[in-house]
Amino acid sequence: IRNGKAFTPAVLAEFRKVRWVILDEMSLISLRLLHAIDLIMRSADDFFKEEPFAARSIVICGDPLQVSNYIFLVDL
């Protein structure tokens, strides 16, 4: 995703409406996925594009010990 080019204006307009991002099963979420979500949210909002996740509230829940930490090291 570069400068929101992967999304149509209609899709970006829908992302602008998002106020909360809720991610469950944090043990399965990689750093790459978090970064991709951050880029998507920033590309959709020009006003807050310098803020992490375009100043949206992020809720990450789950058991961090459910899966080995190896998953986190793979994406570094």
N, C-alpha and C positions, 0 to 999 in steps of 0.2 A: 504494500500500500504506500503510495507516494503522493502526498498532497491530495488525498481523497480521490484520486483518479480511478480507483477500483470500484467506486460507487457512483450511481446515478444521482443527480440532484434530489430526486424524490426520496431515495434511501437516506441520503445525508440529512434531509429535512426530518425524517423519522428519528434519526439518531439525536438530533437537536432537542427533541422532546424528552429524551431520557433524563431523569433526575437521579435515579438510583441504579446501580449495577450490583446485583446480588449473585455471588459466586458460591456454590456449594461444593463440597468435596475438595477442600483446599489441598489435600495431599496429592491430588491428581492434576493440579493446575501448575503448569510450568511457567518459568520466567518469560519465555517467548510468548506464551498466550497472554500473560498480563501486559507485556509490551505491545502486542498487537491490539488489544482492547484499548490501551492508552492511545495508540496512534489513530485508531478509528474515531475515538471520542474527540481527540484534538482536531482531526481533519474535518469533523462535522461542525465545529464551533469556532469561528474566527475570533470572537471576543475573548474566549478563555483558552486559546490554543497554547499559551505559555504555561498554563497550570496543569499539574498532573491530572490525568483523566478529565481534562477540560472542566475542572472544578466540580465534578460530579461526586456524589457520595458512593463509596465502594464498601460493600459488606462482604467479607470473606469468612465463611464458616466451614466447620468440619473438624475432623480429628487429624492434626498434623502428624501424628505417629502411626496412623492407620497403614500407610505405605512407607517403605524404606526411603530414607533421604537420598538414595541413589537417583531417584527421578529428578530431584532438584539439581543434582550435579551434572546430569547429562546435558542440560540446556545452557550451561554457563559458557 
